[in-house]
Amino acid sequence: MINFIFKNDLLPRLAMACRTIPLLAILFAMTGCQTDDFSEQASQPVSPQLSKPAEPVQSGSLLLREGNVVNVTFPGSSSLDTTQQIRSDGRIVMPLIGEVTAAGLTPEELQNELIKLYAPQVQTKQIVVTLQSSGFPIYVTGAVLKPGMIEADHPMSVLEAIMDAGGFDPTTANLKAVVVVRQGKDGTTKFTVNVKNMMNGGKEKPFYLQPADMVYVPQKFTWF
């Protein structure tokens, strides 16, 4: 009687074990594969996108603009070498040939244009144009702490120009009606910019300045 019970109890247990062992083996194999893959991925160094060095700007894509300073050298006629700042009308003055339009061209395009213009003047058909300075002047006056000229080397907004001029006078500055005076081919143009609304998170887009723009921060109207 005892043997019969033992045999009846043992057989179901052996059957259960036979069914369980293959399942455990499969699960172990799957877990092992996933762990190995994860370890292999984790061991590989990951370079974050932010740490990737910026690619240099190709000179062919760089357009000259007003306020840029260019060096023009003549390897065969060094007496003609000159350094010129591009004027607000986009032109420079070159020896022997006079005014030449430079703004809107790449240094290579200006170089090729000068080679054509100087063809009757010089024997060596070689001229080198290099960009010396990409800065341009901005003038800030009115109710600011440090009025005067600012040398901008990147696209600058009205608010940035005011901050570079020492900031505005909080007691007298009227930031709702900042005036930008711009000289162009068709004369003088004036723009009124609500800088206060920008500072308060308004929906107005930043107003970007051009070379030789003058920013005037008016004073608040007061009763005497």
C-alpha positions as CSV (number, residue, x, y, z in Angstrom):
1,M,0.0,0.0,0.0
2,I,2.8,2.3,0.8
3,N,4.7,1.5,-2.4
4,F,1.6,2.2,-4.4
5,I,1.1,5.6,-3.0
6,F,4.8,6.5,-3.4
7,K,4.7,5.4,-7.1
8,N,1.5,7.3,-7.7
9,D,2.9,10.5,-6.1
10,L,6.3,10.3,-7.8
11,L,5.1,9.8,-11.3
12,P,3.2,13.1,-11.6
13,R,6.1,15.0,-10.1
14,L,8.5,13.5,-12.7
15,A,6.2,14.4,-15.5
16,M,5.9,18.0,-14.3
17,A,9.7,18.2,-14.0
18,C,10.1,16.9,-17.6
19,R,7.8,19.6,-18.8
20,T,9.4,22.4,-16.8
21,I,13.1,21.8,-17.6
22,P,12.8,22.5,-21.4
23,L,10.8,25.7,-20.6
24,L,13.5,26.8,-18.2
25,A,16.2,26.1,-20.8
26,I,14.4,28.1,-23.4
27,L,13.8,31.1,-21.0
28,F,17.5,31.0,-20.0
29,A,18.6,31.0,-23.6
30,M,16.4,33.9,-24.5
31,T,17.5,35.9,-21.4
32,G,21.1,35.1,-22.1
33,C,20.8,36.4,-25.7
34,Q,19.1,39.6,-24.6
35,T,21.7,40.2,-21.9
36,D,24.6,39.6,-24.3
37,D,23.1,42.0,-26.9
38,F,22.6,44.7,-24.2
39,S,26.1,44.3,-22.9
40,E,27.6,44.5,-26.4
41,Q,25.6,47.7,-27.0
42,A,26.5,49.2,-23.7
43,S,30.2,48.5,-24.2
44,Q,30.3,50.5,-27.4
45,P,31.1,54.2,-26.9
46,V,28.3,56.5,-27.8
47,S,29.2,60.0,-29.1
48,P,26.5,62.5,-28.2
49,Q,25.5,64.7,-31.1
50,L,26.3,67.9,-29.2
51,S,29.9,66.9,-28.9
52,K,30.4,66.6,-32.7
53,P,32.7,69.4,-33.9
54,A,31.1,71.9,-36.1
55,E,32.1,71.6,-39.8
56,P,34.0,74.6,-41.1
57,V,32.0,77.0,-43.3
58,Q,33.0,76.6,-46.9
59,S,34.4,79.8,-48.3
60,G,32.3,79.5,-51.4
61,S,29.1,79.9,-49.3
62,L,30.3,83.0,-47.5
63,L,28.7,86.2,-48.9
64,L,30.3,89.5,-48.3
65,R,28.2,92.3,-46.9
66,E,28.4,95.9,-45.8
67,G,30.9,96.5,-43.1
68,N,33.1,93.6,-44.0
69,V,36.9,94.3,-44.3
70,V,38.6,92.6,-47.2
71,N,42.3,92.3,-48.1
72,V,43.1,92.5,-51.8
73,T,46.6,91.5,-52.8
74,F,48.3,91.5,-56.2
75,P,51.2,88.9,-56.1
76,G,52.7,90.5,-59.3
77,S,52.1,94.1,-58.4
78,S,52.3,94.6,-54.6
79,S,52.0,98.4,-54.9
80,L,48.3,97.8,-55.7
81,D,47.7,95.8,-52.4
82,T,44.9,97.4,-50.4
83,T,42.6,96.8,-47.5
84,Q,39.0,98.0,-47.9
85,Q,35.8,98.1,-45.8
86,I,32.7,97.5,-47.8
87,R,30.6,100.7,-47.6
88,S,26.9,100.9,-46.8
89,D,26.2,100.9,-50.6
90,G,28.0,97.6,-51.0
91,R,31.0,99.0,-52.8
92,I,34.8,99.3,-52.3
93,V,37.3,101.7,-54.0
94,M,40.1,100.0,-55.8
95,P,43.3,101.6,-57.2
96,L,43.3,102.4,-60.9
97,I,39.7,101.2,-61.6
98,G,37.7,103.0,-58.9
99,E,34.5,101.6,-57.3
100,V,33.6,98.0,-57.4
101,T,30.5,96.2,-56.0
102,A,31.5,93.7,-53.4
103,A,28.4,93.0,-51.2
104,G,26.5,90.0,-52.2
105,L,29.5,88.2,-53.7
106,T,31.7,85.5,-52.3
107,P,35.4,86.3,-51.9
108,E,36.1,84.0,-54.9
109,E,33.5,85.8,-57.0
110,L,34.9,89.2,-56.1
111,Q,38.4,87.9,-56.9
112,N,37.3,86.7,-60.4
113,E,35.6,90.0,-61.0
114,L,38.7,92.0,-60.1
115,I,40.8,89.8,-62.4
116,K,38.5,90.8,-65.3
117,L,38.6,94.5,-64.4
118,Y,42.3,94.6,-63.9
119,A,43.1,92.6,-67.1
120,P,44.1,95.8,-69.1
121,Q,46.0,97.2,-66.1
122,V,48.3,94.4,-64.9
123,Q,50.2,91.6,-66.6
124,T,49.9,88.9,-63.9
125,K,46.4,87.5,-63.9
126,Q,46.4,86.7,-60.2
127,I,44.6,88.5,-57.5
128,V,43.8,87.2,-54.0
129,V,40.8,88.4,-51.9
130,T,40.6,87.4,-48.3
131,L,38.1,88.4,-45.6
132,Q,39.8,90.1,-42.7
133,S,36.9,91.1,-40.6
134,S,33.2,90.2,-40.7
135,G,32.2,92.8,-38.1
136,F,30.0,95.8,-38.9
137,P,29.2,99.0,-36.9
138,I,25.9,99.6,-35.1
139,Y,25.2,102.9,-33.4
140,V,23.1,103.1,-30.2
141,T,22.1,106.4,-28.6
142,G,19.4,107.9,-26.4
143,A,18.4,106.5,-22.9
144,V,21.2,103.9,-22.7
145,L,24.0,103.7,-20.2
146,K,26.9,103.5,-22.7
147,P,25.9,105.2,-26.0
148,G,28.2,104.9,-28.9
149,M,29.3,102.4,-31.7
150,I,29.1,98.7,-31.3
151,E,31.1,96.3,-33.5
152,A,28.7,93.4,-34.3
153,D,30.2,90.2,-35.6
154,H,26.9,88.3,-35.9
155,P,23.3,89.0,-36.7
156,M,22.2,91.3,-33.9
157,S,18.7,92.3,-32.8
158,V,17.7,95.7,-31.4
159,L,17.5,94.3,-27.9
160,E,21.0,92.8,-28.1
161,A,22.4,96.1,-29.3
162,I,20.8,97.9,-26.4
163,M,22.2,95.4,-23.9
164,D,25.7,95.8,-25.5
165,A,25.4,99.5,-25.0
166,G,25.2,98.9,-21.2
167,G,21.5,98.4,-21.1
168,F,18.7,101.0,-21.0
169,D,18.1,103.6,-18.3
170,P,15.2,102.1,-16.3
171,T,14.0,105.5,-15.0
172,T,13.8,107.3,-18.4
173,A,13.9,104.8,-21.3
174,N,10.7,104.4,-23.3
175,L,11.1,100.9,-24.7
176,K,7.8,100.9,-26.4
177,A,9.0,103.2,-29.2
178,V,12.6,102.4,-29.9
179,V,13.6,103.9,-33.3
180,V,15.9,102.3,-35.8
181,V,17.3,104.7,-38.5
182,R,18.6,103.0,-41.6
183,Q,20.3,104.5,-44.6
184,G,19.6,102.9,-47.9
185,K,19.8,103.5,-51.6
186,D,16.4,105.1,-51.6
187,G,17.2,107.4,-48.6
188,T,16.5,107.2,-44.9
189,T,14.0,104.7,-43.4
190,K,12.8,104.7,-39.8
191,F,11.3,101.8,-38.0
192,T,9.6,101.8,-34.6
193,V,10.2,98.7,-32.5
194,N,8.3,97.8,-29.3
195,V,11.2,96.3,-27.3
196,K,9.3,96.2,-24.1
197,N,6.7,93.8,-25.6
198,M,9.6,91.5,-26.7
199,M,11.0,91.6,-23.1
200,N,7.6,90.6,-21.7
201,G,7.4,87.6,-23.9
202,G,5.3,89.1,-26.7
203,K,4.8,87.4,-30.1
204,E,6.8,89.9,-32.0
205,K,9.7,88.6,-33.9
206,P,13.2,90.0,-33.1
207,F,14.1,93.0,-35.3
208,Y,17.6,92.4,-36.7
209,L,19.9,95.2,-37.5
210,Q,21.9,96.0,-40.7
211,P,25.3,97.5,-40.9
212,A,25.5,101.2,-39.9
213,D,21.9,101.2,-38.4
214,M,21.3,103.7,-35.6
215,V,19.2,102.6,-32.6
216,Y,17.7,105.5,-30.7
217,V,16.0,104.7,-27.3
218,P,13.7,107.7,-26.5
219,Q,12.9,109.0,-23.1
220,K,9.6,108.7,-21.5
221,F,7.3,111.8,-21.7
222,T,7.2,113.6,-18.3
223,W,5.2,116.5,-17.0
224,F,7.2,119.4,-15.6
